[in-house]
């Protein structure tokens, strides 16, 4: 009898990758979501049926943070994470055969802007502002209440690299000659953005904000590793042990693509561009310096511990090196 894997919020590239892997390995995969899913969020009996007897529950649900942080989007970013985690927790709590382990997405953004030292699970300092508040509330909702039959692990994921990730627009920028570092600088702040915690304060200079990342294969690898170790629960950093800074990230990407020159993008250009494409500069300017202390201590071996091989695999294997039709 095949194992049953329940994946909630599988519409993104991480969920799609995990679902395809587990199906290919012979598992029965049930999806929780909206249209076309095996169980909808507003159908409590279907949620209970989905989690009952499952071997593992993986929740990735939540509105993408790649948007402008206006009032409506901020509210939906919160609601989409808290309501889905709550719905799953309530279903697991009343199940007579709950999943033995539940992995819930979280984010390495929960830590403060760090240029001085890496953030670990044991010694990392949580930050402040809108994005951090979302992460704190998400984990609090996930870990709320007693679930004696289910081990809970919060996956504090760094930037996940893969086909469909934030890497794709960076590749496009590099091909157009704009693959230099993203440079922080001074910018005006409105009272509304300060009050909402969405204004990015100028700190890192010269493109030296840290860039913590993880290959999508190691997201899967870490989940499988953690599944086999019942002593590990709580927050776990899902990040490669070889973080770099933004300048190094962009130069490494240019090297992989064979693009010799990349113009830098100063803060004013990033602010104008992010407003045009409806995103936020925090996503590239916050210094995320996160290392996987718990995974390494438990003996996990990363498939991609350093950046260049990870980029080469994604670019070459997923045919992102050349635009479609150019070969």
Order of alpha helices (4+ residues) and beta strands (2+ residues): beta-alpha-beta-beta-alpha-beta-alpha-beta-alpha-beta-beta-alpha-alpha-beta-beta-alpha-beta-beta-alpha-alpha-alpha-alpha-alpha
